[in-house]
Structure formats: C-alpha cells, structure tokens
Amino acid sequence: MQCRSAARKMPPMSERAVLVGIDEAGYGPVLGPLVVSAVAFDVPASLVDASLWTVLRNCVTTSPRPRDRRLPIIDSKKLYQRKDGLAQLERSALALVGARLDVPATARELLRRIAPAVLPTLDAYPWYRSADPRLPLESDSGGTRVAGATLARDAEACDVHVAGVFCEPLPEAHYNRLVGNTRNKAVVLFGLTTRLVQRVAEALPGRPIRFVADKQGARGHYGRMLLRSFEDRRLVIVEESEESSVYELHGSGASWTLRFCVQGEAKHLPVAAASILSKYVRELFMSMFNDWWAAHAPGVAATAGYYQDGMRFVNDVRPLLPRLGVRLEQLVRQR
C-alpha cells in the first residue's frame, strides 16, 4: 500500500468544535525528557459534552482484552507496564497518529510530524544525535497501520475525526536551562502546555476549542498565567475549585475553553489519548538513550530514568563521563 503524506480530509467548519486533551509524561524522573502532548478531535457541536468513549464505543475500549479489535485508549499508566513490553502502548500511540497521518517509518519521521521544534536540539546529546530507530519498535507493523486506518474509518462513521496530534518533548539540558531560569519546574510544564494550546489553535483556526488538562500539582488558579501567555485575549474565570479550574479565552476568531481537572485521563478520552502519546514518545527517547549507553557502557543496566534507579544509573556511568565527553548537566535533570 502506498503511503500518503497528506493529512486526512477534515469536514466543513460550520457547527463543529474541537476537543483537545493535554497530558505529560516524565515530570518526575531524573533522566530523559519531559514530554507534553495534545490530541485533538473534531466533533459536531452537539457532541462537545458527550463522552467520546461512549460515542466511539465500537472502535475504542477502556478494557484491553485479547482478540478485541478495538483500540485501548486509557491512562497510559494503566495501559503500559515496563515488564510487559511496549507493544500495546505503541499500537495505541501510533494508531492515533495514523488516524490523522500515515504511521511514520522512523522515530525522526514521527518527531518531524508531531514535534518538529525538538529536532534541532537533539544534536546536543550523543545518545539522540544519530539515533533514528525504525518504527514500530515492538508492535506488529501491519497491525499498527490497520489499527490507525480502522480508528479513522470507524470514528468518521460517528462524525468524529482525529484533527491533530502535537507533542513538545523537552530534553535534559534544555529542561535544566528552563528550570534554572524560572526556578520552578511547574512553570516549565505550564509553558509547554500553553505552547501546545497555541499550536493547536494555529493548526485548527475558526472553530471553538475545548482544552482539557490534568491539574498541574496543587495549583488551583491559572488565570494570571493564562493572561501572561495570551495577552491578546480576554479572560473569563468560569470556575476555580478543588475539582477543576475552568477559563474562557476570547479574542479574534473562535473562543477557547481551558479546563484543568483532577484525574483528567479517567474522565476525558482526549486526555487519555494525550497520556498515551506522551508516554510513548518518552519511552522512545529512553530506548534511544539506553541503546547508546549499552554501546558505550557495556554491563550497565538500562534504566527508565525514575529517581532511585536513575541515580543508580548515574553512579554507574559517572566514572565514564570524562572519557565520553558527557557533562553531568546534559545527563541529569535538576529539581
């Protein structure tokens, strides 16, 4: 089958809206990137308050089972356990990409489509500089392509369309630089979130957009930060509570609604989809990371990058850093 580089055709803009989920992976680790992603769905205005799990129940599921052809879209922490391998997470992530664009053949092709701004930064890291593994890493290639095409077809039968897939990976030293400037990693996470809001709005102009993201730490008030990020828009505070914080941003063109809520991955399919994409992209980076270190530090066990095992890894490779020309601030994330 010949690959198509063009995006699938979108429906007319009248009486439609865009639902967007935003979620992160890698906020806590000491190794590897922080990754924030957004997945957008174009829906009829009549479905903006509906559960997409219910609307798309014939093609997606929250309970993965053998021989169930439906695509699992749930919180990535429930979908993926490192001991079980990457295949199931990878199939869902690449199917979401493939429902909008063709499934990419390599890691850099994937990043070129969903995270183009990160590509020039990779030369600063020996473990990413020349890496471009073929995709999929573990899932079946043909099955993954079929899953993407099936999701697109079955969702379109419900008048729902995957409208865009966007990602903002922040590699280690670049993370350290931003955290050093702001002295607050929550501010860095919020900055990546608003960058995704802007990317989605630019890619999908003319339609009302509803963004949903997890609450970021214990923060309950986002108004001032939103005003600083979008000075050309008028802010309306709809709700600020322990459960959710909701804002409207009005300006030229269509209005935006931003909701920050507790456990968004369990309540909103687009947030679960963004969780899957972020986790997969981070695991892809960690696969490149571990492959490089396996070649240059034989005998050092691979790592997922989380604190305890991440520090074990750092201690194991520390004697090798001068010989390999690796600076600690390239490798280890601060705060």
N, C-alpha and C positions, 0 to 999 in steps of 0.2 A: 504494500500500500504506500503510495507516495505521500510524504509528509507535507503538510500545509503550514506555511509560516504566518499566514494572516489569522487574526482573531475571528472567532465565530460571529456571525451577523447578529446585531442587537435589535430588539424590537423598537418601534416608534416611541418617542419620549412622552407622549400625551398620557395623562392619568397613570403614571408609573412612579415608582420610588426606588431607592437603593438602600438596602440593608447591609451594614458593614460590621463585621466583628474584628476586634483588635486584641491580640494577646501576645505574651512574651514567653521566651524560654531562655534560661541561663542567667537569671537575675542574681542568683546566689553563688555560683561557682567561682573558683579562683583561677581556673584555666579555661581557655576557649572564649568564644564571642558571646555577647548578649545579642539576642535576636528578637525583634518585634515584627509581627506580620499583620496584615489586614486581608480579609477575604470579603469581596463584595458580591451581593446577589441583587439582580434586577427583578423586581416583582410588581404585579399590579397594585395600585394604591389600596385596593380592598384587602390585601394580604399583609399590610405593614404591621398589624398587631397579631397576626397568626403565628403559631409555632411552625417553623419550617420543617421540623421533624415530623409533624402531623401531615403537612401538605405533601411532603416528599416521602411518605412512609413506604411507598412501593419501591424506592430506589436507595434509601439510606436507612441505617439502623443504629440504635444505641446499644445493641446487644450482639456483638460479633459471634457468629456460630459457623462451624464447618458447613460447607456446601450452601451457605446463604449468599446469593449473588449480590445482595445489597451492600452498599459501601458503608463501613463503620465511620461515623462522624461523631466523636465524643471527645471529652477531655483527653489530651494526649497522655496524661499520667495514668489513665485507665487503659488506654489502647496499647501503650508501649512499656514493656519491662525489658531492661537490657539483657537479662539472661535468656529471654525468649527470641532475641534477634530483632532485626529491623524491618522484616518483610511486611508485616501488617501495617505499621505506621507509614512505611514508604509507599505502599499501594494507595492508601488513602490520600497522602500528600500529593503524589504525582497525578492521581486521578483528578483532584481538584484543579491542578494546573492544566491537565489535559482536557478538562471540560471547557476551558476557555481558549487555550492554545494547545498545540500539539505537545505531547510528552517530550521533554528535552532529552538529548542523547548523552550529554555530559554535564558535570557539575557546573562548569563555567557557562554553558549554554543556559542552564536553569537560572543562574545568577544574572546573566545578561538580560533575561526576560523579566525577572521579578525584583532584582536588586542591583541594577546597573551601576549605581554610585559606589558600591563596595569594591568593584573590580580593580580600580587603580590603587587601592590601598593594600592589596594582597602582596605586592612586591616587597613590602616591608617585613614580611615574615617568611623565613626559609621554609617552614612547613606548609605554607599555602602557595608560595611563589610559582612553582612549576606544576602544582597538583591540578589534575583535571580528570578525575575518575569517571569512567563510563557509568551511566545510569540505565536501569536501576542497579543498586548495589547488591541487593538480596532478593527482592521480589521478582516474579516472573515478568519478563519484558512484554510479551504478548498480552498476558492477563492484565497488566497495568494499563496498557493502551486501550484495551477493551473496556476496562472499568471507567476510564475517563470519557470515552465516547458514549458509554451507556448512561453515565450520570448526566451528561449533556442532553442526550435524547429524552430520557425519562423526566428530567426536570423541565425541559421545554414543553413536554406534554401537559405539565401543570402550569404553564406560562411563567416559569421561573428560570432564570438564566444566571450562570456564573459570570458576573460582569467584570471581574478583575481580581488579580492575585498580586499582592505587593509585599515586599519584605525589606527590612532595614537591619542587616547584621552589623554589629559594631565590634571589630576585632580588638584584641587585648590591649595593645599600646594606645590605640585610638580611644578605647574606653578609659584607660588611665589618664590620658590627656584631658578628656572632658570632665571626668570626676575631679581631677586636680583643679580645673578651672572653676567648677561650681561647688566643690567640696560636699557634694550631695549626689549619690547615685540615683535617688528618686527623681531629681531634676533631670538627669540624663535620660532616664526612662521616659519621663513625660515629654522631653524634647523629641525623642524618636516617635512617640505616639502622635504628636502634633504634625511631625513631618509626614507621617502616613495619612493623616487627615487631609493635608494639603495635596498630596499626590493623588489620593482618591478623588478629591473634588476637581482637580485639574483634568483627570482622565475621564470623569463622568459628569460633565457640566450639564446644567439645565434641568436636573431632577432633584427633588428633595432627597436628602441623605440622612439616614439614621445610623449613627455610630454607637456601638456598644463595646465597652472595655471593662475588664476587671478593675475594681478599686485598687489603687496603687498604694500599698502599705496601709497605714492607718489614716491616710488623708481623706477628709470628707468635703473639703472646699477646693474647687478648681477654678473658680471664676476669675480671679486675678491673673492666674497663669494663662488662661484662655485669652483674656483680653490682651496680654502682652504678646501672645503668639499670633493673634488675628486682630490687629489694631484697626483694620478697615471694616470690621463687623461689629454690630450691636449685640450685646449680650443680654439675655433674659435668663434669670435663675428660676427654674421650674420647681426644683426640689433639692433639698440637701438634708439627708437623713442617714442613719446608720446603715440602712439597706442600700440606698442608691443616691447618687447626685446627678441631676439632670439639668442640662442647659440647652438653650436655643441660641444659635448664632445667625443673625440676619444681616444681609448685605446685598450687593448687586448679584442678581441671579437667584438661584434657589436657596432655600433656608437649610440649615443643618441642625440636627438634634444630636447632642452627645450625652450618653448615659454611662456613668461609672457605677458598677453594681457589684455586690458580693456574689462570688461563685458564678460568674458570667458563663463559664464553659458548660455548666449544668443547666442553664436557663435559656440560652440562645445558640442555635445551631451555627450562625456565622462566627461566634466567638470560639466554639469548639473547633471549627474549621481552621481558624487562625492559630489556635493552640497546636493543632496537628502540624501545620506548615512550619511554625517557628521551631517546634521540637525537631522536625525532620531536618531543617536547614542547619540547626545547631549540631545534630548528630553527624551530618555530612561534613561539617567543618572538623568535628572531633575525629572522624575517620581519617581525614587528610592529615591532621595533627599526629595521630597515633602511628600512621604509616611512616611518616618522616622520622619520628623518633625511634621506631623499630629498626629503621635502616641505619641510624646514626648512634643509637644507644642500645645495641643488642642486649637482651636479658632484662631490660627494664620493662615491667609490666605496663600495659596500656591503662589508660585512665578515662573516666567520664568527666573529670575536672572538678567534682564537688569537693568541699573543703578538706575533709580528712584524707581521702585518697589523693586528692590533688596535691596536698602538702607532702604526702609520701612520695609522689612522683617528682616534685620539685627537689626534694632532698636527694633522691636517687640520681637525678641528672645534673645537680648543681656542680659537681667537680668537672663536668664535661663542657660547661658553658663557655669558658675562655677559648678552648680549642675550637669549638664550633662557631665562635663569633656571635653568640647569642647573649643579649643583655637581659638582665632579670626583668626589667620593666617591659620588655617585649613579650615575656612569657607569663608573668604572674600578674593577675588583676589586683588592684588595690581596693580596699573597702569592700 
